[in-house]
Amino acid sequence: MSSLTFNQSLRPLALVAMALSLSACTLGPDYQRPDVPMAAEFKQAEGWKVAAPADALQRGEWWTLYGDAELNSLVGRLNVSNQNLAAAEAQYRQARALVRGARSQLFPTIGGSGGVTRGGQGSTSNSTIQNQARGISESYSLGLDASWELDLWGRLRRNLEANQASMQASAADLAAVRLSLQSELVQTYLRLRVMDEQQRLLDQTVEAFARSLRLTENQYRAGIVPKSDATQALTQLRSTEAQAIDLRWQRAQMEHAIAVLIGVPPSELSITERDQIPALPVVPLALPSQLLERRPDVASAERQVIAANAQIGVAEAAWYPDLTLSASGGYRNSSFSNLVSVPNRFWSLGPQLAMTLFDFGGRRAGLEQAEASYDQTVANYRQTVLNSFREVEDNLVQLRVLGEEAVVQQQALEAAQESLRLIENQYRAGTVDFLSVATVQTTALNNERTNLTLLGDRLAASVQLIAALGGGWDEEVLQREPVMSTER
């Protein structure tokens, strides 16, 4: 069979397929974004001052707001080597491959075959004609076949739509995992830097208490103060030394956590102590309506709604018949030498219609399941939106209250330091005992540590606020967005 003859045979099939495709419809509802609870503004943003510029937060590299080169390097290593991120990226590639597979179902499937068959059916005593005498026959074949399921009711297109939405949801999930891991690393790093400052404070305090102990011991030997003063000074020194030692294992654990986040064994990472804590950044505050497009978890939840909506169309298409057009052609002969010739050609062409007549409620159950799944994803989407608003409000109020607390705590620290200066002068004048000095020294130290802990909490809250606002999901800078400062 010549290629021209075979193409002529397929021409009516192609014309029928084209006509049916043009008249095809798509079952199921078209997607409409579900209504979600919205707010005009954030409640806890009231009273915050607007800062500039509005594009301070770079969506792709939001952690650079903290101005720490080592932090930037660590996050870069996380983006490349974190294993949880690698797993999420592999899951996204799976979803992308499913889209390609679903798209391929819209097109014909073409296959080829070729073969040779040799067989026998008994024997004969006539030895002059060997093959016939042995009852042996040979057959050669060469052919092409094609089949095409016409998407009359949109089942394949709805399935492709569902897979595309699932792929987009997987991409958003990947962004959410990346943002969560980045947030965890930045918070751990910032707390580690605050802990370095606490370590320096305790080390300096130990040195000061050691000098006080030597002074008190000298005064005791001179008979100026009782032994209880020297004992109290020693107790205070050893207690502070114990606190300084305790910080070391806590810092080591944070360093180990950072190592795992960037994908290396803890033994291969060492973060040098530094005497500088990154400053609180200015965080641009997205409007509530913009939050729906900035947060990857919200985007993922909506894509899942789209996928579930498309599956309703797939379920509805099960009520209608499937039409498949198939064609085959080729050559078949007992001799290979003249296989490709007109007398040896064969071909077949025809449509096939298949439809389920009775399934005792199976299709109805499938449709109800698809509709219930859609309702579930809508509820999940709305809950995700509510959670996103709550997280932003939580972090806004946390930053605001911590800022107010920091002002009062700084005043408490200054008062403690002044009280310590006065009590030390009184001790040198011999008007108070060392126990009074030790009490005030402990109070001042606790206020210093509380001040640092509060700074660490504010830094962590700023990271959480950036993550709650979507972090690096939207790479384009929002226009004219209000910028909220972390300072009152």
C-alpha positions in Angstrom: 0.0 0.0 0.0 1.6 3.3 -1.0 1.7 6.2 1.4 -0.5 8.2 -1.0 -3.2 5.5 -0.9 -3.0 5.3 2.9 -3.2 9.0 3.3 -6.3 9.0 1.1 -7.8 6.4 3.3 -7.2 8.5 6.4 -8.6 11.7 4.9 -12.3 10.9 5.6 -11.3 10.0 9.2 -9.5 13.3 9.6 -12.4 15.3 8.2 -14.8 13.5 10.6 -12.5 14.1 13.6 -12.1 17.8 12.7 -15.9 18.3 12.4 -16.5 16.5 15.7 -13.8 18.5 17.5 -15.2 21.8 16.3 -18.6 20.9 17.7 -17.3 19.4 21.0 -18.4 20.9 24.3 -16.9 21.0 27.7 -18.9 19.6 30.6 -18.7 20.9 34.1 -18.7 24.3 35.6 -16.2 26.9 34.6 -14.0 28.0 37.6 -15.1 31.0 39.6 -13.0 32.2 42.5 -15.0 31.4 45.7 -16.0 34.3 48.0 -13.7 34.6 50.9 -13.9 36.7 54.1 -12.0 40.0 53.5 -11.0 43.0 55.6 -10.3 46.5 54.4 -7.2 46.8 56.6 -5.2 45.1 59.3 -6.6 45.8 62.8 -3.2 45.7 64.5 -1.6 48.1 62.0 -3.3 51.1 63.4 -0.9 53.7 64.8 2.1 52.4 63.0 4.1 55.0 61.2 4.4 54.9 57.4 8.1 54.6 56.4 9.8 54.9 53.0 10.8 53.7 50.5 7.8 51.4 49.5 10.1 48.9 47.7 12.4 48.2 50.6 11.5 44.5 50.6 13.0 42.6 47.7 10.6 39.8 47.2 13.2 37.3 45.9 15.8 38.0 48.7 13.8 39.4 51.7 16.5 38.3 54.2 18.9 40.9 52.8 16.8 43.4 54.8 18.9 42.4 57.9 22.1 43.5 56.2 24.2 40.5 57.2 26.5 39.0 54.5 27.0 35.7 56.3 23.3 35.3 56.6 22.9 36.0 52.9 25.5 33.3 52.2 23.8 30.7 54.4 20.4 31.3 52.8 22.0 30.9 49.4 23.4 27.5 50.5 20.0 26.5 51.8 18.3 27.3 48.5 20.7 24.9 46.7 21.4 22.1 49.2 18.4 21.7 51.6 17.0 18.2 51.2 13.5 19.0 52.1 13.5 21.7 49.4 15.0 19.1 47.0 12.1 16.7 47.8 9.5 19.5 47.2 11.2 20.4 43.9 11.1 16.8 42.8 7.4 16.6 43.6 6.8 19.7 41.5 8.6 18.0 38.6 6.3 15.0 39.0 3.3 17.3 38.7 4.8 19.0 35.6 5.3 15.6 34.0 1.6 14.7 34.7 0.6 17.8 32.8 2.5 16.7 29.8 1.0 13.3 30.0 -2.5 14.7 30.2 -1.9 17.0 27.3 -0.7 14.1 25.1 -4.1 12.4 25.5 -5.6 15.2 23.3 -3.7 14.0 20.3 -3.7 10.8 18.2 -1.6 7.8 19.2 0.4 6.4 16.3 2.3 3.1 16.4 4.2 0.9 14.0 4.8 -2.8 13.8 6.9 -5.3 11.8 7.4 -9.0 12.2 8.0 -12.4 10.6 6.3 -15.6 11.5 7.5 -19.1 10.7 5.4 -22.2 11.5 4.4 -25.7 10.5 1.4 -28.0 10.3 2.7 -31.5 10.0 5.0 -33.3 7.5 4.9 -35.3 4.2 7.1 -38.0 2.7 7.7 -36.0 -0.5 11.3 -34.7 -0.1 11.6 -33.0 -3.5 9.9 -29.8 -2.3 11.5 -29.3 1.1 9.5 -26.5 2.7 6.2 -27.9 1.6 7.3 -31.3 2.5 8.0 -30.2 6.1 4.7 -28.2 6.2 6.6 -25.0 7.0 5.1 -21.5 6.1 6.5 -18.0 6.5 4.7 -14.7 6.8 6.1 -11.1 6.8 4.2 -8.0 7.9 4.8 -4.3 8.1 2.2 -1.8 9.2 1.1 1.4 10.9 -1.9 2.0 13.2 -3.4 5.1 14.7 -6.1 5.8 17.2 -7.6 9.0 18.5 -10.1 9.5 21.3 -12.2 12.5 20.4 -12.7 14.8 23.4 -16.4 15.5 22.6 -17.5 16.2 26.1 -14.3 17.9 27.4 -13.3 15.0 29.7 -9.7 15.2 28.5 -9.6 19.0 28.6 -11.0 19.0 32.1 -8.4 16.5 33.1 -5.7 18.6 31.6 -7.1 21.6 33.5 -7.1 19.7 36.7 -3.5 18.6 36.2 -2.3 22.1 35.3 -4.0 23.4 38.5 -2.3 20.7 40.5 1.0 21.6 39.0 0.5 25.2 39.9 -0.5 24.1 43.4 2.7 22.1 43.6 4.8 25.1 42.5 3.1 27.1 45.3 3.8 24.3 47.8 7.5 24.4 46.7 7.5 28.2 47.3 5.9 27.7 50.7 8.4 25.1 51.7 11.3 27.3 50.6 9.8 30.3 52.5 9.3 28.2 55.7 12.9 26.9 55.6 14.3 30.3 54.9 12.3 31.8 57.8 13.5 29.0 60.1 17.2 29.6 59.1 17.0 33.4 59.5 15.3 33.1 62.9 17.9 30.6 64.1 20.7 32.7 62.9 19.4 35.9 64.5 18.9 34.1 67.8 22.4 32.8 67.6 23.7 36.3 67.2 21.7 37.5 70.2 23.1 34.6 72.1 26.6 35.7 71.1 25.9 39.1 72.7 24.5 37.4 75.8 27.7 35.3 76.0 29.9 38.4 75.8 27.7 40.0 78.5 28.1 37.1 80.8 31.9 36.8 80.1 32.3 40.5 81.0 30.2 40.1 84.1 32.3 37.1 85.2 35.4 39.3 84.9 33.7 42.1 86.9 32.5 39.6 89.6 36.0 38.1 89.8 37.4 41.6 90.5 34.8 42.1 93.1 35.7 38.7 94.7 39.3 39.7 94.9 38.5 43.0 96.4 36.2 41.4 99.0 38.7 38.8 99.9 41.3 41.5 100.4 38.9 43.4 102.6 38.1 40.2 104.6 41.8 39.5 105.2 42.2 43.1 106.3 39.3 42.6 108.7 37.2 45.3 107.1 34.3 43.0 106.0 32.9 39.7 107.4 33.6 36.4 105.7 30.0 36.2 104.6 30.8 39.0 102.1 33.6 36.9 100.5 31.4 33.9 100.4 28.5 35.8 98.8 30.9 37.2 96.2 32.2 33.7 95.4 28.7 32.3 95.1 27.7 35.1 92.7 30.8 34.5 90.6 30.3 30.8 90.3 26.6 31.2 89.5 27.4 33.6 86.7 30.1 31.3 85.3 27.6 28.5 85.2 25.2 30.6 83.2 28.0 31.5 80.8 28.8 27.8 80.4 25.1 26.9 79.8 24.9 29.2 76.8 27.6 27.2 74.9 25.5 24.1 74.3 22.5 26.2 73.3 24.6 28.0 70.7 26.1 24.7 69.5 22.6 23.3 68.9 21.6 26.4 66.9 24.7 26.0 64.9 23.9 22.3 64.3 20.4 23.3 63.2 21.7 25.7 60.6 24.1 23.1 59.3 21.3 20.7 58.7 19.2 23.4 57.0 22.0 24.1 54.5 22.5 20.4 53.9 25.8 19.7 55.5 26.8 17.6 58.6 27.1 19.7 61.8 30.8 18.9 62.0 31.4 20.8 58.7 29.9 24.2 59.8 31.4 26.6 62.2 29.9 30.1 62.7 32.4 32.5 64.2 31.2 34.7 67.1 30.6 38.3 66.2 30.0 41.4 68.3 27.2 42.8 66.1 23.5 42.0 66.0 21.5 42.7 62.8 19.2 45.7 63.2 15.4 45.4 63.0 14.3 46.0 59.4 11.5 48.1 58.0 8.8 45.7 56.7 6.5 46.7 53.8 3.0 45.8 54.8 0.8 44.3 52.0 -2.9 45.2 51.9 -5.3 42.3 52.9 -6.5 41.9 49.3 -2.9 41.7 48.0 -2.1 39.0 50.6 -4.2 36.5 48.7 -1.8 36.7 45.8 1.4 37.0 47.8 1.2 34.0 50.1 2.1 30.7 48.5 -0.1 28.6 50.8 -3.1 30.7 49.7 -2.1 30.3 46.1 -1.8 26.5 46.5 -5.2 26.3 48.2 -6.9 28.1 45.4 -5.2 26.0 42.7 -6.5 22.9 44.5 -10.0 24.4 44.2 -9.5 24.9 40.5 -8.4 21.2 40.1 -11.4 20.0 42.1 -13.7 22.1 40.0 -12.3 20.6 36.8 -12.7 17.1 38.2 -16.5 17.7 38.3 -16.4 18.0 34.5 -14.5 14.8 34.2 -17.1 13.1 36.4 -20.0 14.5 34.3 -18.4 13.3 31.1 -18.6 9.7 32.3 -22.4 9.9 31.5 -21.7 10.3 27.8 -20.2 8.0 25.2 -16.6 7.9 24.2 -15.8 8.0 20.5 -12.5 6.6 19.3 -11.3 6.8 15.7 -8.8 4.2 14.6 -7.0 3.3 11.4 -4.4 0.7 10.4 -2.6 -0.2 7.2 0.4 -2.0 5.9 1.7 -4.9 4.0 1.6 -8.7 4.6 3.1 -11.5 2.5 4.8 -14.9 2.7 7.9 -13.5 1.0 10.0 -10.7 2.1 11.4 -9.8 -1.3 8.2 -8.4 -2.7 6.5 -7.4 0.6 6.0 -3.7 -0.2 3.7 -4.0 -3.2 0.1 -3.2 -4.0 -1.2 -6.8 -3.9 0.1 -7.3 -0.4 -1.4 -4.2 1.2 -4.1 -4.2 3.8 -6.0 -1.4 5.7 -8.8 -0.8 8.0 -10.6 2.4 9.1 -13.5 3.0 11.4 -14.9 4.7 14.5 -15.8 3.0 17.8 -18.4 4.2 20.2 -18.4 3.0 23.8 -20.8 3.9 26.6 -21.7 2.5 30.0 -25.3 1.7 30.1 -25.8 0.4 33.6 -23.4 0.8 36.5 -25.9 0.7 39.4 -25.0 4.2 40.6 -21.3 4.2 40.0 -21.2 7.4 37.9 -23.6 9.2 40.2 -21.4 8.3 43.1 -18.3 9.5 41.3 -20.0 12.9 40.5 -21.1 13.3 44.1 -17.6 12.5 45.3 -16.2 15.2 42.9 -18.7 17.8 44.1 -17.9 17.0 47.7 -14.2 17.2 47.0 -14.8 20.6 45.5 -16.7 21.8 48.6 -13.9 20.5 50.8 -11.2 22.4 48.8 -13.3 25.6 48.9 -13.6 25.3 52.7 -9.9 24.7 53.0 -9.2 27.7 50.8 -11.3 30.0 52.9 -9.7 28.7 56.1 -6.3 29.2 54.7 -7.2 32.8 53.9 -8.5 33.3 57.4 -5.3 31.8 58.9 -3.2 34.1 56.7 -5.0 37.2 58.1 -4.7 35.8 61.6 -0.9 35.2 61.3 -0.3 38.7 60.0 -2.4 40.2 62.8 -0.6 38.1 65.4 2.8 39.2 64.3 1.8 42.8 63.9 0.5 42.9 67.5 3.5 41.0 68.7 5.9 43.5 67.1 3.9 46.4 68.4 3.7 45.1 72.0 7.3 44.0 72.0 8.3 47.5 70.9 6.4 49.0 73.7 7.9 46.5 76.1 11.4 47.3 74.8 10.9 50.9 75.7 9.9 50.1 79.3 12.6 47.4 79.6 15.3 49.9 78.5 14.1 52.2 81.3 14.2 49.4 83.8 17.8 48.6 82.7 18.9 52.2 83.0 17.4 52.4 86.5 19.1 49.1 87.5 22.4 50.4 86.2 22.0 53.6 88.2 21.0 51.7 91.3 24.1 49.5 90.9 26.4 52.6 90.6 24.9 54.0 93.8 25.0 50.8 95.8 28.6 50.2 94.8 29.6 53.7 96.1 27.8 53.0 99.4 29.6 49.7 99.7 33.0 51.4 99.2 31.9 53.8 101.9 31.1 51.0 104.2 27.4 51.9 104.7 25.9 48.7 103.2 27.0 45.0 103.2 28.0 43.0 100.1 24.7 41.1 100.1 22.9 44.4 99.1 25.5 44.9 96.3 25.1 41.3 95.0 21.3 41.7 94.9 21.5 44.8 92.8 24.2 43.4 90.6 22.0 40.3 89.9 19.1 42.6 89.1 21.1 44.6 86.7 22.5 41.5 85.0 19.0 40.0 84.6 17.7 43.2 83.1 20.6 43.2 80.6 19.8 39.6 79.6 16.1 40.4 79.4 16.8 43.3 77.1 18.8 41.0 74.8 16.1 38.3 74.9 13.5 40.9 74.0 15.6 42.0 71.1 15.8 38.4 69.9 12.0 38.1 70.1 11.5 41.2 68.1 13.9 40.0 65.4 12.2 36.7 65.3 8.8 38.4 65.1 9.9 40.5 62.2 10.9 37.4 60.3 7.6 35.8 61.0 5.8 38.9 59.8 7.7 38.9 56.5 6.9 35.2 56.1 3.2 35.8 57.0 3.1 38.6 54.3 4.3 36.1 51.6 8.0 36.6 51.8 9.6 35.9 48.4 6.4 34.6 46.6 5.7 37.7 44.6 8.9 38.8 42.9 7.3 42.1 41.6 7.3 45.0 44.0 3.8 46.0 44.9 3.1 49.6 43.9 2.1 52.2 46.5 2.0 49.7 49.3 2.1 51.1 52.8 5.3 50.4 54.7 5.1 49.7 58.4 8.1 50.2 60.6 9.0 47.8 63.4 9.8 50.9 65.5 7.0 52.8 67.3 
